[in-house]
Amino acid sequence: MSEPRDTSSISFTALYTGHVWTRDGISAPFFRTRGGAFLYGALAPFEYVGRHIVGGNIRTFLLQRHHLIDHRLHQLIESGVSQVVEIACGLSPRGHRFCQQYPQLTYIETDLPDMARRKQQLLKEHQVLSDRHRVMPINIFAEDGELSLDHVLGQLDQSKPVVVITEGLVNYFPLPVISEFWKTLATALKAFPQGTYLTDNYPLYRGMPFYRTLKVLGNMLGAVSRSQVGFHFHADDEAINHFKQLGFDDLKIHNPANYYDQLPIPETRGNPMVRIMEAYKGS
Ligand SMILES: C[S@@+](CC[C@H](N)C(=O)[O-])C[C@H]1O[C@@H](n2cnc3c(N)ncnc32)[C@H](O)[C@@H]1O
């Protein structure tokens, strides 16, 4: 068994996003961490400039992506899905919120071992873990063994549909690297009658007003998280063809701007930076 790629230098970013969720009231207060509060404070001046000069900041696109993933997940659950795996869950409150709201739901939260341990401990302390709400370690680059995607999906009822989520993960890797994971996922989802994959993505559409801002933000994030932040796809068709080549049957791309009248999300001046991609695999 080969050792999977070590990408734990990215994990601290989950403290920052975790703090955004608590600040915005979509998370329980126990997800608040000192590290998150510190990072949030440190970025406040940039956030101010972003909001007032560029017309959108990090907080804006984080909230857009989080609410939009929630919205699609609610709709999928209402249409009959009862199993969810959230990969790279960090300190996201989604598993906790959805399990409280839907008693029929099985929800497995997963992250690298250290972050998974931290999340597990937090949920245990607050007595919100149960047989149907669990935390497991994973490494999306593990080909086999306890940390592999197959092992996590093997915990579920494979006669029922499943939703897999990654939020705040795919842009930390160049396209060929994250595509290895997407291909493994498309293959693994064949075991289920239906598999839906929801992820955020920051595309670089040519002529986009934020083109340069995104490049600068990406370089900064790549430096602090010691990763190769990448922007995937220059056009929707490119993304759709790519996912089909990797083995998915279909890909829909949701633009937050089309949801301003339905969701409590901040609006961006101009075209938003983030998209939610929804890939589908039938058996
Ligand atoms: C920006 S945080 C996002 C956390 C959470 N999804 C949110 O939106 O608040 C990125 C997360 O990816 C996790 N991560 C990094 N590399 C990973 C890998 N190879 N496999 C699984 N998770 C990974 C980190 O530990 C971290 O929790």
PDBQT file of the ligand as one rigid body, heavy atoms in Angstrom, charges set to zero:
ROOT
HETATM    1  C1  LIG A 301     -10.791  25.378   3.079  1.00  0.00    +0.000 C 
HETATM    2  S1  LIG A 301     -10.979  24.011   4.164  1.00  0.00    +0.000 S 
HETATM    3  C2  LIG A 301     -12.698  23.693   3.889  1.00  0.00    +0.000 C 
HETATM    4  C3  LIG A 301     -13.386  23.123   5.092  1.00  0.00    +0.000 C 
HETATM    5  C4  LIG A 301     -14.907  23.034   4.985  1.00  0.00    +0.000 C 
HETATM    6  N1  LIG A 301     -15.322  22.245   3.853  1.00  0.00    +0.000 N 
HETATM    7  C5  LIG A 301     -15.517  24.423   4.904  1.00  0.00    +0.000 C 
HETATM    8  O1  LIG A 301     -15.942  24.813   3.803  1.00  0.00    +0.000 OA
HETATM    9  O2  LIG A 301     -15.557  25.094   5.933  1.00  0.00    +0.000 OA
HETATM   10  C6  LIG A 301     -10.137  22.688   3.297  1.00  0.00    +0.000 C 
HETATM   11  C7  LIG A 301     -10.251  21.332   3.967  1.00  0.00    +0.000 C 
HETATM   12  O3  LIG A 301      -9.677  20.334   3.090  1.00  0.00    +0.000 OA
HETATM   13  C8  LIG A 301      -9.098  19.329   3.896  1.00  0.00    +0.000 C 
HETATM   14  N2  LIG A 301      -8.166  18.530   3.067  1.00  0.00    +0.000 N 
HETATM   15  C9  LIG A 301      -6.970  18.930   2.572  1.00  0.00    +0.000 A 
HETATM   16  N3  LIG A 301      -6.397  17.936   1.889  1.00  0.00    +0.000 NA
HETATM   17  C10 LIG A 301      -7.256  16.873   1.921  1.00  0.00    +0.000 A 
HETATM   18  C11 LIG A 301      -7.199  15.553   1.400  1.00  0.00    +0.000 A 
HETATM   19  N4  LIG A 301      -6.148  15.112   0.706  1.00  0.00    +0.000 N 
HETATM   20  N5  LIG A 301      -8.248  14.717   1.626  1.00  0.00    +0.000 NA
HETATM   21  C12 LIG A 301      -9.326  15.166   2.338  1.00  0.00    +0.000 A 
HETATM   22  N6  LIG A 301      -9.419  16.401   2.865  1.00  0.00    +0.000 NA
HETATM   23  C13 LIG A 301      -8.390  17.247   2.665  1.00  0.00    +0.000 A 
HETATM   24  C14 LIG A 301      -8.437  20.131   4.985  1.00  0.00    +0.000 C 
HETATM   25  O4  LIG A 301      -8.076  19.363   6.111  1.00  0.00    +0.000 OA
HETATM   26  C15 LIG A 301      -9.506  21.201   5.296  1.00  0.00    +0.000 C 
HETATM   27  O5  LIG A 301     -10.370  20.793   6.310  1.00  0.00    +0.000 OA
ENDROOT
TORSDOF 0
